[in-house]
Amino acid sequence: MQVKELISEYGKHLQQAIGVSESTRHQYIHYVQRFLSEKFTDVFQDKPINLQPSELIQYVIKQREHHHVPVLKSMLTALRSFLRYLQMKGLCEARLVNAIPSLPAWKLAGIPNYLTKEQLDKFLTSSDCETPTGRRDYAIALCLARLGLRRKEVACLTLDDIDWRSGILRITSSKSRRFSSLPLPEDLGKAIVSYLRDGRPPTEERRVFVCHRHRIGQPLQSAAIGTIIRRRFKRTGMEVSSRGTHILRHTVASHMVQKGVTIKEVADLLRHRSLDTTVIYTKINLPMLLEVALPWPKEGEIT
């Protein structure tokens, strides 16, 4: 059996038997393909794989050197899913599934990465808004930097989701699949209008953001949104902790908290279903932390 054929069957299994979303399916297949390319040739024998638990552990240790914990956790979940699929087909022993280690995850242990106001301004002014592609990319950047949208939510934004009279955006959450209404910031509204009038190629597509070079007029995929943002970060020349879209979501929340906006209001904007998810942003509210910090004891005051 060819590796490509096995991957195809696994993808059908994820879609038809497990019912995972399209983005999750693509993510799992990406990680599994990477794993198989390192461990096997193009031909995958139709018999139990000759793989030891120690080899899986060493593979995970190797990946830990190149990936952050969130990415690594997704990778391990994909590998477990794939090995369970192989076990179901009689191509894998149960001990291999159990050999995938779990990573420790302490709730609220990290500090969210975010951009300073100066960095955000530099990022937003890094594109050439005189070109059609530049107008599109600027409007996309504002969707992320003003409202903290997820990249899939930006990709799925349609012309029907914009209520110009009320100044409202209707967002379908990429996670909960629920609808939310968010206020349309003035600069974002102007950027979208500029793109629709002077940048967007003629198309019957209802998605707001479409392709300009290949598949002209077809909707942008969420992966393309990520590529656009990474390209803009590279153009700025800034040294930032992350060049992904999520740092802009963190930036929106962090700036709001630092301005005194309540956690509940931040959670509502980001569409968090639990306040526990939003509480982590209190760690970067330095003015508030200074108020609760105890004064440093002077010499002789320590008993």
C-alpha positions as CSV (number, residue, x, y, z in Angstrom):
1,M,0.0,0.0,0.0
2,Q,1.3,3.4,-0.9
3,V,1.7,6.0,1.8
4,K,-0.4,8.4,-0.2
5,E,-3.2,5.8,-0.4
6,L,-3.0,5.2,3.4
7,I,-3.2,9.0,4.0
8,S,-6.2,9.3,1.8
9,E,-8.0,6.5,3.6
10,Y,-7.1,8.0,7.0
11,G,-8.5,11.4,5.8
12,K,-11.8,9.7,4.8
13,H,-11.9,8.1,8.2
14,L,-11.5,11.4,10.0
15,Q,-14.2,13.0,7.9
16,Q,-16.8,10.2,7.8
17,A,-16.3,8.2,11.0
18,I,-14.9,10.8,13.4
19,G,-16.6,13.9,12.0
20,V,-13.7,16.3,12.6
21,S,-13.7,19.8,11.0
22,E,-12.0,20.4,7.7
23,S,-9.2,22.4,9.3
24,T,-8.5,19.8,11.9
25,R,-8.4,17.1,9.2
26,H,-5.8,19.0,7.2
27,Q,-3.8,19.6,10.4
28,Y,-3.8,16.0,11.4
29,I,-2.8,14.8,7.9
30,H,0.0,17.4,7.8
31,Y,1.5,16.0,11.0
32,V,1.0,12.4,10.0
33,Q,2.6,12.9,6.6
34,R,5.6,14.5,8.3
35,F,5.9,11.5,10.7
36,L,5.6,8.9,7.9
37,S,8.2,10.7,5.7
38,E,10.7,10.3,8.5
39,K,9.9,6.8,9.5
40,F,8.9,5.0,6.3
41,T,9.6,4.8,2.6
42,D,6.9,5.4,-0.1
43,V,5.6,1.9,0.4
44,F,3.8,1.0,3.6
45,Q,3.6,-2.8,4.0
46,D,0.2,-4.3,4.6
47,K,1.3,-5.8,7.9
48,P,1.9,-4.5,11.5
49,I,4.4,-1.7,11.4
50,N,7.9,-2.5,12.7
51,L,8.1,0.3,15.2
52,Q,9.1,0.3,18.8
53,P,7.7,2.5,21.6
54,S,11.2,3.9,22.2
55,E,11.3,5.2,18.6
56,L,8.1,7.1,19.1
57,I,9.4,8.6,22.3
58,Q,12.6,9.7,20.6
59,Y,10.6,11.2,17.7
60,V,8.6,13.3,20.2
61,I,11.8,14.4,22.0
62,K,13.2,15.5,18.6
63,Q,10.1,17.5,17.8
64,R,10.2,19.2,21.1
65,E,13.4,20.9,20.1
66,H,11.7,22.6,17.2
67,H,8.1,23.4,18.3
68,H,6.3,25.2,21.1
69,V,4.1,23.3,23.5
70,P,0.7,24.1,21.8
71,V,2.0,22.9,18.4
72,L,3.5,19.8,19.9
73,K,0.3,18.9,21.8
74,S,-1.6,19.1,18.5
75,M,1.0,17.0,16.8
76,L,0.8,14.3,19.5
77,T,-3.0,14.3,19.3
78,A,-2.8,13.7,15.6
79,L,-0.3,10.9,16.0
80,R,-2.5,9.1,18.6
81,S,-5.4,9.4,16.2
82,F,-3.5,7.9,13.4
83,L,-2.1,5.1,15.5
84,R,-5.6,4.2,16.7
85,Y,-6.7,4.1,13.1
86,L,-3.8,1.7,12.3
87,Q,-4.7,-0.4,15.3
88,M,-8.3,-0.6,14.0
89,K,-6.9,-1.9,10.7
90,G,-4.7,-4.4,12.4
91,L,-1.5,-2.5,11.4
92,C,-0.5,-1.3,14.8
93,E,-0.2,-2.7,18.3
94,A,-2.0,-1.0,21.2
95,R,1.2,-0.4,23.0
96,L,2.3,2.0,20.3
97,V,-0.8,4.2,20.9
98,N,0.0,4.2,24.6
99,A,3.7,5.0,23.9
100,I,2.9,8.6,22.8
101,P,3.8,10.7,25.9
102,S,1.5,13.3,27.3
103,L,2.8,16.8,27.9
104,P,2.3,18.5,31.3
105,A,0.0,21.5,30.9
106,W,-0.5,23.8,33.9
107,K,-3.5,26.1,33.5
108,L,-2.6,29.8,33.2
109,A,1.1,29.0,33.5
110,G,2.2,31.1,30.5
111,I,2.2,34.8,29.7
112,P,0.5,35.8,26.5
113,N,2.7,37.3,23.8
114,Y,1.5,40.6,22.4
115,L,2.7,43.7,20.5
116,T,3.3,47.0,22.1
117,K,1.4,50.0,20.7
118,E,4.5,51.1,18.7
119,Q,4.9,47.6,17.3
120,L,1.3,47.3,16.3
121,D,1.4,50.7,14.6
122,K,4.5,49.7,12.6
123,F,2.8,46.4,11.7
124,L,-0.4,48.1,10.4
125,T,1.5,50.6,8.3
126,S,3.8,48.0,6.7
127,S,1.7,47.5,3.6
128,D,1.3,49.4,0.4
129,C,-2.4,50.4,0.3
130,E,-2.0,51.8,-3.2
131,T,-2.2,48.3,-4.7
132,P,-5.3,46.0,-4.8
133,T,-3.4,43.3,-2.8
134,G,-2.2,45.8,-0.4
135,R,-5.7,47.1,0.3
136,R,-6.9,43.5,0.9
137,D,-4.0,42.7,3.2
138,Y,-4.5,45.9,5.2
139,A,-8.2,45.2,5.7
140,I,-7.3,41.6,6.8
141,A,-4.7,42.9,9.3
142,L,-7.3,45.3,10.8
143,C,-9.8,42.5,11.2
144,L,-7.3,40.7,13.4
145,A,-5.7,43.7,15.1
146,R,-9.0,45.6,16.0
147,L,-11.4,42.8,16.7
148,G,-9.1,39.9,17.6
149,L,-10.8,37.6,15.0
150,R,-9.4,34.2,14.3
151,R,-8.0,33.7,10.9
152,K,-10.7,31.3,9.8
153,E,-13.3,33.8,10.9
154,V,-11.6,36.4,8.7
155,A,-11.6,33.9,5.8
156,C,-15.3,33.1,6.2
157,L,-16.4,36.7,6.5
158,T,-19.1,37.4,3.8
159,L,-20.6,40.5,2.4
160,D,-23.9,39.6,4.1
161,D,-22.2,39.6,7.5
162,I,-21.6,43.4,7.3
163,D,-24.5,45.7,8.5
164,W,-23.3,49.0,7.2
165,R,-26.2,51.0,8.6
166,S,-25.8,49.7,12.1
167,G,-22.0,49.4,12.0
168,I,-22.1,45.7,13.0
169,L,-20.1,42.6,11.9
170,R,-21.8,39.2,12.2
171,I,-19.2,36.6,13.1
172,T,-19.6,32.9,13.0
173,S,-17.2,31.4,15.5
174,S,-14.8,28.9,14.0
175,K,-14.8,26.9,17.3
176,S,-18.4,27.1,18.8
177,R,-20.1,27.8,15.4
178,R,-22.2,30.3,17.1
179,F,-23.1,33.8,15.8
180,S,-21.9,36.9,17.4
181,S,-22.4,40.6,16.6
182,L,-19.4,42.9,17.0
183,P,-19.1,46.7,16.5
184,L,-17.4,47.6,13.2
185,P,-14.4,50.0,13.9
186,E,-14.3,53.0,11.7
187,D,-10.8,52.4,10.3
188,L,-11.7,48.7,9.5
189,G,-15.0,49.8,7.8
190,K,-13.1,52.3,5.6
191,A,-10.4,49.7,4.8
192,I,-13.1,47.1,3.7
193,V,-14.9,49.8,1.6
194,S,-11.6,50.8,-0.1
195,Y,-10.8,47.2,-0.9
196,L,-14.3,46.4,-2.2
197,R,-14.3,49.5,-4.4
198,D,-10.8,49.7,-5.7
199,G,-9.1,46.3,-5.0
200,R,-11.4,43.3,-5.1
201,P,-11.4,41.6,-8.6
202,P,-14.8,41.1,-10.3
203,T,-16.4,38.0,-8.8
204,E,-19.8,36.5,-7.8
205,E,-18.2,35.2,-4.6
206,R,-19.9,36.4,-1.4
207,R,-16.7,36.0,0.7
208,V,-15.2,39.4,1.4
209,F,-11.5,38.4,0.8
210,V,-10.6,36.6,-2.4
211,C,-7.5,35.5,-4.3
212,H,-5.8,38.0,-6.6
213,R,-3.2,35.8,-8.4
214,H,-4.1,32.2,-8.5
215,R,-7.7,31.1,-8.5
216,I,-8.6,34.8,-9.0
217,G,-11.9,35.7,-7.4
218,Q,-12.1,32.5,-5.3
219,P,-12.2,32.8,-1.5
220,L,-9.0,33.0,0.5
221,Q,-8.4,30.0,2.8
222,S,-7.5,30.4,6.4
223,A,-4.0,29.2,5.7
224,A,-3.5,32.0,3.2
225,I,-4.5,34.5,5.9
226,G,-1.7,33.2,8.1
227,T,0.7,33.5,5.2
228,I,-0.3,37.1,4.6
229,I,0.3,38.1,8.2
230,R,3.7,36.3,8.4
231,R,4.7,38.2,5.2
232,R,3.7,41.5,6.7
233,F,5.7,40.8,9.9
234,K,8.7,39.9,7.9
235,R,8.4,43.2,5.9
236,T,8.5,45.2,9.1
237,G,11.8,43.7,10.2
238,M,10.6,43.6,13.8
239,E,11.9,40.9,16.2
240,V,8.7,39.5,17.7
241,S,8.1,36.4,19.7
242,S,5.6,35.1,17.1
243,R,4.6,36.1,13.6
244,G,1.3,34.2,13.6
245,T,-2.2,35.6,13.6
246,H,-2.8,34.7,17.2
247,I,-0.4,37.3,18.5
248,L,-2.8,40.0,17.2
249,R,-5.7,38.4,19.1
250,H,-3.5,38.5,22.2
251,T,-2.6,42.1,21.5
252,V,-6.2,43.2,21.3
253,A,-7.0,41.5,24.7
254,S,-3.8,42.7,26.4
255,H,-4.3,46.4,25.3
256,M,-7.9,46.3,26.5
257,V,-7.0,44.9,29.9
258,Q,-4.2,47.5,30.3
259,K,-6.7,50.2,29.6
260,G,-9.0,49.0,32.4
261,V,-11.6,47.1,30.4
262,T,-13.2,44.4,32.4
263,I,-12.4,40.8,31.9
264,K,-16.0,40.1,31.0
265,E,-16.0,42.7,28.2
266,V,-12.7,41.2,26.8
267,A,-14.2,37.7,27.0
268,D,-17.3,39.0,25.1
269,L,-15.2,40.5,22.3
270,L,-13.1,37.4,21.9
271,R,-16.2,35.2,22.3
272,H,-14.7,33.1,25.0
273,R,-17.2,30.7,26.4
274,S,-15.5,30.7,29.8
275,L,-13.9,33.6,31.8
276,D,-11.2,31.3,32.8
277,T,-9.8,31.5,29.3
278,T,-9.6,35.3,29.5
279,V,-8.1,35.6,33.0
280,I,-4.6,34.9,31.8
281,Y,-4.5,38.5,30.4
282,T,-4.5,39.9,33.9
283,K,-0.9,38.8,34.1
284,I,0.2,41.6,31.8
285,N,-1.9,44.3,33.5
286,L,1.1,45.9,35.1
287,P,-0.7,49.0,36.6
288,M,-3.1,46.6,38.4
289,L,-0.3,44.3,39.5
290,L,1.6,47.3,40.9
291,E,-1.4,48.2,43.1
292,V,-1.6,44.8,44.7
293,A,2.2,44.3,45.1
294,L,3.6,44.5,48.6
295,P,6.4,47.1,49.2
296,W,9.9,45.8,49.2
297,P,11.0,45.5,52.9
298,K,13.8,47.8,54.0
299,E,16.9,46.7,55.9
300,G,16.0,45.6,59.4
301,E,12.3,45.1,58.7
302,I,12.6,41.4,57.9
303,T,12.0,39.3,61.0
